[in-house]
Amino acid sequence: MAPGLYFVATPLGNARDITLRTLDILASADVLAAEDTRSLKRLMEIHGVPLGGRRIIAYHDHNGARQRPALLAHLGKDRSVAYASEAGTPLVADPGFVLGREAIAAGHPVIAAPGPVAAIAALTVSGLPSDRFLFAGFPPATQSARRSFLSELAPVSATLILYESPKRLSKTLADCAEVLGPDRDAAVCRELTKKFEEVTRASLGDLAEMFSERTVKGEIALCIGKGEVHVSEQELEAALRDAMAEKRLKDAAAEVAERYGASRRDLYQMGLRLKGGD
């Protein structure tokens, strides 16, 4: 197996969702590291992948600074290092970013063995537009910080994907309804790929009401549909003028139409008027 740092994706909950390539890497890597050593050991046992005398090195948010030098030292000796987060893909709301960045800075190969991602699984079953989406991770824990966080996301013309703890879900849904608007379509995706998988689809306002008194458990991903962008004709004209300064009218109209959800034809006609008035 070639030297390098291998980020391997692991199942969200159903052990059969592992890829053959990940199994090959786990079987062959010189060094194994994991956010949760017990979870990785159990996964390898399920699939009959022997440790072969290797020790799984714990690497997580609390010990990363202490463990990175050792893992980088293995890479420096031309060894293969496989890293797995507790579930899903490393770096996606999981540890691994700093390790990967420092490995790249040191000139070591960094390889992805792709697989399950809770955010993508949630988007897939949400019933919301998937042509453009933004994964924003976990909202802040306090209400004031959370509302500021959501305010920054409000104008984004894309489906939003958040992770949230079950203890804060009801509060986050209430804040989403307040800040983003109660009529936006959304989906609460809970325990995806597991025995008690559940997807609840409704407006933010209805979801906030549904979960206000409900106790839930498990891993949660919240998908929120695009909001309506309200923009004045003056704002559209200013945006179109800026775009026309760098692009052909046709391309400028298409860009502004996509940004604001406006009619491309109407913007093209506006552009013709602007050009005629110049």
C-alpha positions in Angstrom: 0.0 0.0 0.0 1.4 3.4 -1.0 2.5 5.7 1.7 0.3 8.6 2.7 -2.6 9.8 4.8 -5.9 8.0 4.0 -9.1 9.6 5.2 -11.6 6.7 5.1 -15.4 7.1 5.4 -17.2 4.7 7.7 -20.9 3.9 8.0 -23.3 6.2 9.7 -25.1 3.3 11.5 -25.6 0.4 9.1 -22.3 -1.5 9.0 -23.1 -2.8 5.5 -22.7 0.7 4.1 -18.9 0.4 4.2 -17.0 0.4 0.8 -14.8 -2.4 -0.4 -11.9 0.1 -0.8 -12.2 1.2 2.8 -12.0 -2.4 3.9 -8.9 -2.9 1.8 -7.3 0.2 3.3 -8.1 -0.8 6.9 -6.6 -4.2 6.2 -3.4 -2.9 4.6 -2.5 0.4 6.3 0.6 0.4 8.4 -1.0 2.7 11.0 -4.6 3.0 12.1 -6.0 6.1 13.8 -9.6 6.8 14.8 -11.8 9.4 16.5 -13.3 6.5 18.5 -11.0 3.5 18.7 -13.7 1.1 20.0 -16.1 2.0 17.1 -13.4 1.3 14.5 -12.3 -1.9 16.2 -15.9 -3.1 16.3 -16.4 -2.3 12.6 -13.3 -4.2 11.6 -14.4 -7.2 13.7 -17.8 -7.2 11.9 -16.2 -7.3 8.5 -13.4 -9.7 9.5 -10.6 -7.3 9.1 -7.8 -8.3 11.5 -5.7 -5.8 13.4 -2.7 -7.9 12.8 -0.8 -6.6 15.8 -1.6 -3.0 15.0 -2.7 -0.6 17.7 -5.5 1.9 16.8 -4.3 5.4 17.8 -6.9 7.6 19.3 -7.1 11.0 17.5 -9.9 13.4 18.4 -10.6 17.1 19.2 -9.2 16.8 22.7 -5.9 15.2 22.0 -5.2 16.2 18.4 -2.3 18.6 19.2 -0.6 15.9 21.2 -1.1 13.1 18.7 -0.5 14.8 15.4 3.3 14.8 15.7 3.3 11.0 16.1 1.1 10.5 13.1 3.1 12.9 11.0 6.3 11.1 12.0 4.8 7.8 10.7 4.1 9.6 7.4 7.7 10.9 7.4 8.9 7.3 7.5 6.9 6.5 4.3 4.2 4.6 6.1 0.5 4.5 5.2 -1.8 6.0 7.9 -5.6 5.4 7.8 -7.8 7.7 9.7 -11.5 7.2 10.4 -13.9 9.4 12.3 -16.6 7.9 14.6 -19.1 7.8 11.7 -19.3 9.2 8.2 -16.5 11.1 6.5 -13.6 12.7 8.4 -13.5 16.5 8.3 -17.3 16.9 7.8 -18.2 18.1 11.3 -15.5 15.7 12.5 -11.8 15.9 13.3 -9.1 15.6 10.7 -8.8 19.0 9.1 -5.6 20.1 10.9 -4.1 16.7 10.4 -4.7 16.8 6.7 -3.5 20.4 6.4 -0.2 19.7 8.2 0.3 16.5 6.2 -0.1 18.5 3.0 2.2 21.2 4.2 4.9 18.5 4.9 4.6 17.2 1.4 2.8 13.9 2.2 0.1 12.5 0.0 -3.4 12.8 1.3 -6.0 10.4 -0.2 -9.8 10.3 0.3 -11.6 7.0 0.4 -15.2 8.4 0.0 -18.3 7.0 1.4 -21.2 7.9 3.8 -21.9 11.5 4.7 -24.8 12.3 6.9 -25.4 15.7 5.3 -25.7 14.1 1.8 -27.9 11.3 3.0 -30.2 13.8 4.7 -30.4 16.0 1.5 -31.2 12.9 -0.5 -34.3 12.0 1.5 -35.4 15.5 2.4 -37.3 16.2 -0.8 -35.7 19.6 -1.0 -33.8 21.1 -4.0 -30.4 19.6 -4.4 -29.0 21.7 -7.3 -27.3 24.0 -4.8 -26.8 23.4 -1.0 -24.7 24.7 1.9 -23.5 22.6 4.7 -23.2 24.9 7.8 -22.3 22.4 10.5 -23.6 22.8 14.1 -25.3 26.0 15.1 -24.0 27.8 18.2 -25.4 26.6 21.5 -26.6 30.0 22.8 -29.7 31.6 21.4 -28.1 35.0 20.6 -25.2 33.4 18.8 -27.5 30.9 17.0 -29.8 33.7 15.8 -26.8 35.7 14.4 -25.6 32.5 12.7 -29.0 31.9 11.1 -29.2 35.6 10.0 -26.0 35.2 8.1 -27.5 32.1 6.3 -30.9 33.7 5.6 -30.0 35.3 2.2 -28.2 32.2 0.9 -30.0 30.9 -2.2 -29.5 27.2 -1.5 -30.8 24.4 0.6 -29.2 24.6 4.0 -28.0 21.6 5.9 -27.3 21.7 9.7 -26.4 19.2 12.3 -27.9 19.5 15.7 -28.0 17.7 19.0 -31.4 16.2 20.1 -31.3 18.3 23.3 -31.2 21.6 21.3 -33.4 20.6 18.3 -36.6 22.3 19.6 -34.8 25.5 20.3 -33.0 25.6 17.0 -36.2 24.9 15.1 -38.0 27.8 16.9 -35.1 30.1 16.1 -35.1 28.9 12.5 -38.8 29.7 12.1 -38.2 33.1 13.7 -35.1 34.1 11.7 -35.6 32.3 8.4 -39.4 32.4 8.3 -42.0 29.9 9.3 -43.1 29.0 5.8 -39.8 27.6 4.5 -39.9 23.9 3.8 -37.6 21.8 5.9 -36.9 18.2 7.0 -35.7 16.8 10.3 -33.7 13.7 9.5 -33.0 11.5 12.5 -30.9 8.3 12.9 -30.3 7.9 9.2 -29.5 4.3 8.1 -30.3 3.0 11.6 -33.2 1.0 12.9 -35.2 3.9 14.1 -34.6 6.2 11.0 -37.1 9.0 10.8 -37.6 11.9 8.4 -40.2 14.6 9.3 -41.0 17.0 6.5 -43.0 20.2 7.0 -42.6 24.0 7.2 -40.2 25.4 9.8 -43.1 26.8 11.7 -44.9 23.4 11.8 -41.7 21.6 12.7 -41.0 24.0 15.5 -44.5 23.3 16.9 -44.2 19.5 16.4 -40.9 19.2 18.3 -41.6 21.9 20.9 -42.7 19.3 23.5 -41.2 16.2 22.0 -38.1 14.4 23.4 -35.9 12.9 20.7 -32.7 10.9 20.6 -30.0 10.1 18.1 -28.1 11.9 15.4 -29.9 14.7 13.6 -29.5 16.5 10.3 -31.8 19.5 9.5 -32.4 20.4 5.9 -34.0 23.8 5.1 -35.2 24.8 1.7 -34.3 28.0 -0.1 -36.0 31.1 1.1 -37.6 33.7 -1.2 -35.3 36.5 -1.9 -37.1 39.9 -1.9 -35.2 42.4 -4.0 -36.3 45.8 -5.4 -36.0 46.8 -9.0 -33.4 49.3 -8.1 -31.3 46.6 -6.5 -31.7 44.3 -9.5 -30.7 47.2 -11.8 -27.6 47.9 -9.7 -26.6 44.3 -9.7 -27.1 44.0 -13.5 -25.0 47.1 -14.1 -22.2 45.6 -12.1 -22.4 42.3 -14.0 -22.6 44.0 -17.4 -19.4 45.9 -16.7 -17.6 42.5 -16.8 -19.8 40.3 -18.9 -21.9 40.2 -22.0 -25.5 41.1 -21.5 -26.8 37.6 -21.9 -24.3 36.2 -19.3 -24.9 39.1 -17.0 -28.7 38.6 -17.0 -28.2 34.9 -16.4 -25.9 35.5 -13.4 -28.2 38.1 -11.7 -31.3 35.9 -12.4 -29.7 32.9 -10.7 -28.5 35.0 -7.8 -31.9 36.6 -7.0 -34.3 34.1 -8.5 -35.5 36.7 -11.0 -36.7 36.2 -14.6 -33.7 36.0 -17.0 -35.9 37.4 -19.8 -37.0 40.4 -17.8 -33.4 41.1 -16.8 -32.2 40.9 -20.4 -34.9 43.4 -21.4 -33.8 45.6 -18.5 -30.2 45.4 -19.8 -31.2 46.5 -23.2 -32.9 49.5 -21.7 -29.8 50.3 -19.7 -27.6 50.0 -22.7 -29.9 52.2 -24.7 -29.9 54.8 -22.0 -26.1 55.0 -21.7 
